[in-house]
Each structure stands twice: as structure tokens, then as C-alpha cells.
Amino acid sequence: MTLIHTAEPFLLPGTSRIGCLLIHGFTGTPKEMRWMGEFLQAQGFSALGPRLFAHATRPEDMFRARYADWMASVEDGFSLLQGLTDEIYLIGLSMGGALALTCAAELPARGVITMSTPASLPGDWRLNHTALLSRFQPFLPKSKEAPGAGWFDPAGWQEHISYPQNPVRAIGELKSLLKEMNTRLPQVKQPALLVHSRNDRYVPQDSMERLYARLGSAQKSMLWVENSGHVIPRDAERQTVFRAAAEFIRQTAATF
């Protein structure tokens, strides 16, 4: 396998004993989370952006991916950060947020931050037969819109890296992951910050409220942003979210 240039995983050591595990989205790369990692490092936190299994290489690698492989990628990153820090926050974008919530039910994370995270996929009979359908149509287009539509920061879109199409087999795995996440949400007791954009064209707005309602956390909050599309940590209102994440960590960490 050859990693896509600039899409490699990253580790940015901080000066405190607090670590942030930054989890990218479906068909995305660690680069989606790099700017957020650099911001959090500047606040004194260590930031690790792992590469989820079968991502940042070539789309065909996703054919053999299972959602348990993506969870294992998160667990590996968590174990690595445990050697550097005392408290770890799980921070995820889209599917990365689903992985953060799912893994938080079992991992001793200090808190969870999600961005643009779906509560479920739209109802479609084909989602129950992706393994079969993928033999005849391995990929589906991501959108019918023009490239870059939905982005508020053109420069952020120009530098964004992800697979150009959605692997059908992997969409079925994403559906299974979201089912697992919903099962575990009441078990998530850590403080949680949920972020969503009112202009997200990929994930319905009611997803954040649905996740919030099922979360078992006693301390949880929601943050709406306006001037961003789906990829919040690369879009125009990213600094607002970065500052909110840093403040959330400072307020909930025990050792800061």
C-alpha cells in the first residue's frame, strides 16, 4: 500500500498530560483533522490523528474493510496515546464521531467530541444487500452536486483529500457501525460535546438531537455552526469549533 501524499497519520506532542485522538471520516484521511490537531497542540494537548483501516490509500482497499477494523484503528491509537498522556479525549468527524461514541462505551476516555455525526443512514432497501450489490456496482457517486458544493471555504475544499466515490460494500459496514453506536450510546457516561452545521448537506440536522437524547452522559451539550458544510474542521467556521473544543477539554479535564 502507498499512502496518499499529505494524508498520512500524525502525532503532535503537547506539553500537558492531556491527549486528543482525532478520528477522520468515512473515505476521508487524517488530513481532515490535522488543522484541529495543530490548534489543540498549541493549547498544550498532544494530538494523534490515526489512519483508519483501508483509508488514505486507494478506494479498492475499502472492499475488505469491516467496521470492526475501523474500531481497532481507534483502539490502537488510544493505546499509543496512553503511553504519552493521562487523560484522552476522543474527537471524531462524521463516521469518526460514530467511532468515538462507540469506543467511548468501552475505552477509559475522559470525554468525547463529535462533528457532523449521523445517527443513522437514510432508509433504503439496498443498504441491507450491499455485499451482494457491490459485486455488480462497487462504487456510488458521493453527490449529484458540482464538486465543492456545500463548502464555505474554497481553499479548504481545494486541499481536501478523500476517495472520490463511496465503496458500496463499505457503506453497509457504516450502517452496521451506526447500529452498534446506537446500542452503546446509553453506556457512554463521559462528558460530551456534539457539533453540527445547519448547512450540512450530507447528514440530516436532526442527527445531533437524536444522538444527544440517547447519550448516557450527565454532562453533554450541543453546538450549532452556520458557515460550514459537512467537513467542519476544514471549513470556514473551524476556528469557532476548535476554540469550543479546547474550552470543553479545559473545563472537563482533571489534570489541566
C-alpha positions as CSV (number, residue, x, y, z in Angstrom):
1,M,0.0,0.0,0.0
2,T,1.1,3.5,-0.7
3,L,-0.3,6.3,1.4
4,I,-1.7,9.4,-0.4
5,H,0.8,12.3,0.0
6,T,-0.2,14.7,2.8
7,A,-2.8,12.3,4.1
8,E,-0.5,10.4,6.5
9,P,-1.3,9.9,10.2
10,F,0.2,12.4,12.6
11,L,1.4,12.7,16.2
12,L,1.8,16.2,17.7
13,P,3.2,16.0,21.2
14,G,1.9,18.6,23.7
15,T,3.2,20.0,27.0
16,S,0.4,18.7,29.2
17,R,-0.7,15.2,30.2
18,I,-3.9,15.5,28.1
19,G,-4.2,13.8,24.7
20,C,-6.7,14.1,21.8
21,L,-7.4,11.2,19.5
22,L,-8.7,12.8,16.3
23,I,-10.6,10.4,14.1
24,H,-11.4,11.2,10.4
25,G,-14.5,10.4,8.5
26,F,-15.7,7.7,6.0
27,T,-13.5,7.6,2.9
28,G,-11.5,10.6,4.4
29,T,-8.0,10.9,5.7
30,P,-6.1,12.1,8.8
31,K,-5.6,15.4,7.0
32,E,-9.2,16.3,7.7
33,M,-8.2,16.5,11.4
34,R,-4.7,18.0,11.0
35,W,-5.6,21.7,11.5
36,M,-7.6,20.8,14.6
37,G,-4.7,18.8,15.9
38,E,-2.3,21.7,15.4
39,F,-4.7,24.0,17.2
40,L,-5.0,21.7,20.1
41,Q,-1.3,21.1,20.3
42,A,-0.8,24.9,20.6
43,Q,-3.1,24.7,23.7
44,G,-0.7,22.2,25.3
45,F,-2.6,19.0,24.3
46,S,-1.0,16.0,22.5
47,A,-2.8,15.3,19.2
48,L,-2.8,12.0,17.4
49,G,-4.6,11.5,14.1
50,P,-4.6,7.8,13.1
51,R,-5.4,6.4,9.7
52,L,-8.5,4.2,9.7
53,F,-8.1,0.9,8.1
54,A,-8.2,0.9,4.3
55,H,-8.3,4.7,4.1
56,A,-5.8,7.2,2.5
57,T,-4.5,4.6,0.0
58,R,-6.9,3.6,-2.8
59,P,-10.7,3.2,-2.9
60,E,-10.5,-0.5,-3.7
61,D,-8.9,-1.2,-0.3
62,M,-12.3,-0.4,1.2
63,F,-13.8,-3.6,-0.3
64,R,-12.2,-5.7,2.5
65,A,-12.8,-3.2,5.4
66,R,-15.2,-4.1,8.2
67,Y,-16.4,-1.7,10.8
68,A,-14.5,-3.7,13.5
69,D,-11.3,-2.9,11.6
70,W,-12.1,0.8,12.0
71,M,-12.8,0.4,15.7
72,A,-9.4,-1.5,16.0
73,S,-7.7,1.5,14.4
74,V,-9.2,3.8,17.1
75,E,-8.2,1.4,19.9
76,D,-4.6,1.2,18.6
77,G,-4.4,5.0,18.6
78,F,-5.9,5.1,22.1
79,S,-3.3,2.7,23.3
80,L,-0.5,4.7,21.8
81,L,-1.7,7.9,23.4
82,Q,-2.0,6.1,26.8
83,G,1.8,5.9,26.8
84,L,2.1,9.7,26.5
85,T,-0.8,11.1,28.4
86,D,-3.0,10.6,31.5
87,E,-6.4,11.7,30.0
88,I,-7.6,11.1,26.5
89,Y,-10.4,12.8,24.5
90,L,-12.0,11.1,21.6
91,I,-12.7,13.6,18.8
92,G,-14.3,12.5,15.5
93,L,-15.7,13.8,12.3
94,S,-18.8,12.2,10.7
95,M,-18.1,8.4,10.9
96,G,-15.1,9.3,13.1
97,G,-17.7,10.7,15.6
98,A,-19.6,7.5,15.4
99,L,-16.4,5.6,16.2
100,A,-15.6,7.9,19.1
101,L,-19.0,7.4,20.6
102,T,-19.0,3.6,20.0
103,C,-15.5,3.2,21.5
104,A,-16.2,5.6,24.4
105,A,-18.6,3.0,25.8
106,E,-15.6,0.7,26.5
107,L,-12.4,2.8,26.5
108,P,-11.5,4.9,29.5
109,A,-11.7,8.2,27.6
110,R,-12.1,11.4,29.6
111,G,-14.6,12.9,27.1
112,V,-16.0,12.8,23.6
113,I,-16.4,15.5,20.9
114,T,-18.2,14.8,17.7
115,M,-18.7,16.8,14.5
116,S,-21.2,16.1,11.7
117,T,-22.0,12.7,13.0
118,P,-25.0,10.7,11.6
119,A,-27.4,9.0,13.9
120,S,-28.4,6.6,11.1
121,L,-28.3,6.3,7.3
122,P,-31.4,7.1,5.2
123,G,-33.9,4.3,4.8
124,D,-33.0,2.4,1.6
125,W,-33.6,-1.3,0.9
126,R,-30.3,-1.5,-0.8
127,L,-28.5,-0.9,2.4
128,N,-29.5,-4.4,3.5
129,H,-27.8,-6.0,0.5
130,T,-24.6,-4.1,0.0
131,A,-22.4,-7.2,0.0
132,L,-24.3,-8.6,-3.0
133,L,-24.9,-5.3,-4.8
134,S,-21.2,-4.4,-4.6
135,R,-20.4,-7.3,-6.9
136,F,-22.3,-5.5,-9.7
137,Q,-21.7,-1.9,-8.8
138,P,-18.7,-1.5,-6.5
139,F,-18.9,2.3,-6.2
140,L,-21.6,5.0,-5.9
141,P,-21.2,8.8,-6.5
142,K,-21.0,10.8,-3.3
143,S,-23.2,13.6,-4.6
144,K,-25.1,14.8,-7.6
145,E,-23.9,18.3,-6.9
146,A,-20.9,20.0,-8.5
147,P,-17.5,19.4,-6.8
148,G,-17.0,21.7,-3.9
149,A,-20.7,22.5,-3.5
150,G,-21.6,22.8,0.2
151,W,-18.2,24.2,1.2
152,F,-17.9,27.7,2.6
153,D,-14.1,27.9,2.4
154,P,-12.9,27.3,-1.2
155,A,-9.3,26.9,-0.1
156,G,-10.3,24.2,2.4
157,W,-12.1,22.3,-0.3
158,Q,-9.2,22.6,-2.7
159,E,-6.8,21.0,-0.2
160,H,-9.3,18.3,1.0
161,I,-8.4,14.7,0.3
162,S,-10.9,11.8,0.2
163,Y,-11.8,8.9,-2.0
164,P,-13.9,10.3,-5.0
165,Q,-16.6,7.7,-4.7
166,N,-18.3,5.7,-1.9
167,P,-17.5,2.0,-1.9
168,V,-20.8,0.1,-1.8
169,R,-19.6,-2.7,0.4
170,A,-18.2,-0.3,3.0
171,I,-21.5,1.7,3.1
172,G,-23.0,-1.5,4.5
173,E,-20.3,-1.6,7.2
174,L,-21.0,2.1,8.0
175,K,-24.7,1.2,8.6
176,S,-23.6,-1.7,10.9
177,L,-21.3,0.7,12.8
178,L,-24.2,3.2,13.4
179,K,-26.4,0.4,14.6
180,E,-23.7,-0.6,17.1
181,M,-23.2,3.0,18.1
182,N,-26.9,3.4,18.9
183,T,-26.8,0.3,21.0
184,R,-23.9,1.7,23.1
185,L,-25.0,5.3,23.4
186,P,-26.7,4.9,26.8
187,Q,-23.5,3.3,28.1
188,V,-21.4,6.5,27.2
189,K,-21.1,8.3,30.5
190,Q,-18.2,10.7,29.7
191,P,-18.8,14.5,29.1
192,A,-19.7,15.0,25.5
193,L,-19.8,18.0,23.1
194,L,-21.8,17.5,19.9
195,V,-21.2,19.8,16.9
196,H,-23.3,20.1,13.8
197,S,-23.7,22.6,10.9
198,R,-27.1,23.9,9.9
199,N,-25.7,23.8,6.3
200,D,-24.5,20.1,6.3
201,R,-25.8,18.6,3.1
202,Y,-24.8,15.1,3.9
203,V,-26.0,14.4,7.4
204,P,-29.6,15.4,8.5
205,Q,-29.7,18.1,11.1
206,D,-31.8,16.0,13.5
207,S,-28.9,13.6,13.9
208,M,-27.3,15.7,16.6
209,E,-30.5,15.9,18.7
210,R,-31.1,12.2,18.3
211,L,-27.6,11.4,19.5
212,Y,-27.9,13.8,22.4
213,A,-31.2,12.3,23.5
214,R,-29.7,8.7,23.7
215,L,-26.4,9.6,25.2
216,G,-25.9,8.4,28.8
217,S,-23.7,11.4,29.7
218,A,-24.8,13.6,32.6
219,Q,-22.7,16.4,31.1
220,K,-23.5,17.0,27.5
221,S,-24.0,19.9,25.2
222,M,-24.7,20.8,21.6
223,L,-23.1,23.4,19.4
224,W,-24.6,24.6,16.1
225,V,-22.4,26.4,13.5
226,E,-23.7,28.1,10.4
227,N,-20.8,28.9,8.0
228,S,-19.6,25.3,7.3
229,G,-20.5,22.3,5.3
230,H,-20.0,18.7,6.4
231,V,-16.2,18.8,6.9
232,I,-16.3,21.2,9.8
233,P,-12.6,21.0,10.8
234,R,-11.6,22.1,7.3
235,D,-14.3,24.7,6.6
236,A,-14.8,28.4,7.3
237,E,-16.1,28.2,10.9
238,R,-13.4,25.7,12.0
239,Q,-11.8,28.2,14.5
240,T,-15.0,28.6,16.4
241,V,-15.2,24.8,16.8
242,F,-11.5,24.5,17.7
243,R,-11.9,27.1,20.4
244,A,-15.1,25.4,21.7
245,A,-13.3,22.0,21.8
246,A,-10.3,23.4,23.7
247,E,-12.6,25.1,26.2
248,F,-14.6,21.9,26.7
249,I,-11.4,20.0,27.4
250,R,-10.1,22.6,29.9
251,Q,-13.5,22.5,31.7
252,T,-13.7,18.7,31.9
253,A,-10.1,17.6,32.3
254,A,-9.0,16.6,35.8
255,T,-5.3,17.3,35.3
256,F,-5.2,20.6,33.3
